[in-house]
């Protein structure tokens, strides 16, 4: 019984995660940003000021990609 509840909960959590991804994508598109831009704003709003290198590491992007991202923001 408990194992089924855990499986059901994990399945629902995966479905919810997918729905949040769709929402995030729609919001990003609506405001003219990429999902990476949105993630960067989330990191900055949570962590406070960060360097470009820190942001690149956090988002698993190259420093070149971060330069473009910062220019857009």
ABEGO torsion letter per residue (X at the ends): XAAAAAAAAAAAAAAAAAAAAAAAAAAAAAAGBBAAAAAAAAAAAAAEBBBAAAAAAAAGBBAAAAAAAAAAX
